[in-house]
Amino acid sequence: DLLRALLGKSPRHCSTDPAASTGNDDDFVPNIQVPLSSVDQLDRRRKSAAGYRPWFHVHRTVYRLRSSLYRENLMPVVPAAELQDHIGEETGRSEWFTIDQDRINTFAEATMDHQWIHVDPDAAAQGPFGRTIAHGFLTQSLLSYLTLESMLLPDGAVMYINYGSDKVRFLSPVKVDSRVRTVSVLKDVREKSPGQILITNSVTVEIEGEEKPALVADLLTLAIMGQPS
C-alpha cells in the first residue's frame, strides 16, 4: 500500500528526544528542526547543484506529503477550538488488522524476545493457549498505526508527537492470526503551553470474536499548532 509505505510505521507521531526534557512534563520542549541560516542555505544550494540531496530536504518533502495526506482525512480532525466538545465521545474505530506469525517473528528478531510461546508453534501447541501468541509490546507498538483511523486530533497542527502512554494494561493474549482493531475515546484536552495542545485518548484494542480486549491504554499526543512553512 503506497500510502502506508509513505506514512511509515508511526505516521502521525514523531519520537521525542529524552535529552530535551528536564523530567518535568511542563518543561518539555520538542526537538523541532529550525530554519537554516543564510550561510547554511547557500552551502546546501551548492551541494544540491552538485547532485547532493541532504536529509533536511528529503525530510521536508516527506513532511509536506504527510501534512497533505492528513488534510485529505486519513485521520479524524476537528478545529482545535472544538476539540473539548468531544471529550467523552467515541471518536473512531480502526479497520481489523491481522497479526500473523511472520509479524510476530519479525518483532521477536527486533526485540530479541524469542520466548517459545511467541515463536515456536510446536511447543506453543502444547502450552496454555494452544498456539503462539503475539508479544504484548507488539500489540502496543501497533497503536500508532491503528489509531490513525480512530483518534480525534486538532486540525492545523504542524506535527503530532507521541508523548507517551498512561495506564497500559494487557488484558488478554492475542493468538496468532487473530484480528485486532482500536476503539478510541477522547479523554482529555489541555494546553501545555502556547501553541502546544496535549490530548489524551483512551484506546481499547479489541480482538475479533472475543469479549475481553487485548489491552487498554491512555495515549498522550502533543499537537504542535501552526502552519508549516
Sequence and secondary structure as in RCSB ss.txt:
>XXXX:A:sequence
DLLRALLGKSPRHCSTDPAASTGNDDDFVPNIQVPLSSVDQLDRRRKSAAGYRPWFHVHRTVYRLRSSLYRENLM
PVVPAAELQDHIGEETGRSEWFTIDQDRINTFAEATMDHQWIHVDPDAAAQGPFGRTIAHGFLTQSLLSYLTLES
MLLPDGAVMYINYGSDKVRFLSPVKVDSRVRTVSVLKDVREKSPGQILITNSVTVEIEGEEKPALVADLLTLAIM
GQPS
>XXXX:A:secstr
 HHHHHH SSTT B   GGG  S GGG          HHHHHHHHHHHHTT   HHHHHHHHHHHHHHHIIIIIS
 EE GGGGGGGTTSEEEE   EEE HHHHHHHHHHHT   HHHH HHHHHTSTTSS B  HHHHHHTHHHHGGGT
  EETTEEEEEEEEEEEEEE S  BTTEEEEEEEEEEEEEEEETTEEEEEEEEEEEETT SS SEEEEEEEEEEE
S   
